Amino acid sequence: MSRSAAAVLLPSPTGKTAVGENFPVASRLLAPAVRAQVMAFYRFARLADDIADDPALAPDQKLARLDALEQSLAGGAPMVDEAVDLRDAVGNDPALLAHAAALLQAFRRDAFLDQCRDWGDLMAYCRFSAAPVGRFLLDLHGEGAAAHAPSDALCASLQILNHLQDCGADYQTLGRVYLPADWMEAAGAVRGSLAHPTTSPELRDLLDHVLDQVDGLIDLASALPGRINNLRLRLEAAVTVAVARRLSALLRRRDPLAEPVRLTPLAYGVAVVEGLISGLQRR
């Protein structure tokens, strides 16, 4: 089957790009050859995410398309552009491709489940939805296992921050809630409050409680730059930690139901400078 013929199996992209992400994606801090590999990984993940988030698809249709994407990643038919391009970009390296395949486990879950039971369940979700991104970058640069734990913490913090930013849209568009169900119940917050134009006091308390846990993850992630040998990747990691800290602080002050909560270009630029200074001091 040709690539063009296979493409009809998959939904149209959402229009989201790397530019709109909270964190640096293949920034110029990384070597040019590495940036091309990272972008191939990103395009694969973006397509898988689009499949899981397509409201026009039934769960079994999403699963079929994710299965097709994994088959293509393994070298089988159908040949999906994003999977073939990733295989080519990493020279069919099985360890690197395994990280891409791991992402699909989270997207399969998204197709069938609409809420995390508790914090442990959310962290289990992040193990597949977020951690493989950091592990891919580490393996791509030949980094060791000492960086795994803080990398996993950083990726989980970014994932949850994104959930908080999009909590209203996720509920209204997809019927999906990533806030732990047991914490919602304890706070007296109900799912329907995510459709309100502003956060209720109960939901605000819950968001702040989740941010407390996120800040703990960012604290764990602060060790990451010091465990990375490659200078370029170390600086990228330090910048990402700084971005996560500023975004968490912003989410405490702003209401994600009332307005988009994003770092301004100035705030993002300050985080970049902070990260660069921190990363250069780590070795």
Helices and strands as residue ranges (DSSP letters): H 3-6, G 7-9, G 18-20, H 32-52, H 59-73, H 81-89, H 94-112, H 119-129, H 131-140, G 145-147, H 148-165, H 167-174, H 181-187, G 191-195, H 201-221, G 225-227, H 231-253, H 265-281
